[in-house]
Amino acid sequence: MVKIPFNLDIHNLIDDLRNFSWEASEILLYYSKLLRKEENKKIIIKTKGGEDPVTSADLKVNELIIKSLNEKYKEKNWSILSEENVKLNNDIYKNNFDWEWILDPLDGTKDFIEGTNDYALHLALNYKNKPHLGIVLIPEKNELWISDGKNLRCERRDGSLNQLLKPKNKSINEMTFVCSKNHRNKALERLIEKLNFKKVNFMGSIGCKIASIIRGDSDIYICLSLPGKSSPKDWDFAAPEAILSAYGGAITNLNNENLIYSQKNFVQEGIIIATNDKKTHGEKCKEIKKIIRKYNLFPIDS
């Protein structure tokens, strides 16, 4: 068990993260309500089209979280990697520390704009490129998922807790698959068809997908990024991995290997699989790999 550095009290840190998160929730819900009126979209949406739209909400929450961490914890030997700051200038970010915050102020921006409610805030504290603490805030569900590196809680705004159920071991054709709403391709669609899941749910934010797995609404998530095309980044997976790991699930690549963070351009390429049970996760990866090979759905080396 890795200990939080700099003589910090884990309970005080979690309390602060909780406060920062609910402040962010108020911002996100405010802008979400404004976006219901078409005339407000021109003001709130800062970019037009493309894969990565940005809104005033992204920028406000980004500013809130970074400012709060810097003011509350001055002169700490950690860095802060933020999606929005990287978009502004990828060249300025350098990480020379073992401890690194990874922030996505608004995961699922397209869903946020479309009003589907499937958006989340992600904040993780990585230690030597591995998620340790994790926060996933889902404002529209009044859910704050908190992993302290060992345990997982799901809190409501009033401080009450959602009960977490133990995962059920299912075969693949008994599983409910949760799939990206805005990021799909033909290779993934063919894989879904061949795996013959019991049910397929469509959802935005990766944080929302992983929360649905923990809740039991879904059982498995597969991210398949085609070579040369856009891929998810560190900030998409760090916080969701932290909460799913604390629950007893797993997120790995197709070979059941841990995700590697802080690679060039912060990219998470290839095939990534998330399931609710670490004990059976490796077998699920093998089954999926077998199907991919059988039907030649995606180039894999080993």
Summary of the structure (lengths in Angstrom):
residues: 302
radius of gyration: 18.6
end to end distance: 31.9
largest distance: 54.3
contacts: 992
relative contact order: 0.12
helix: 41%
strand: 23%
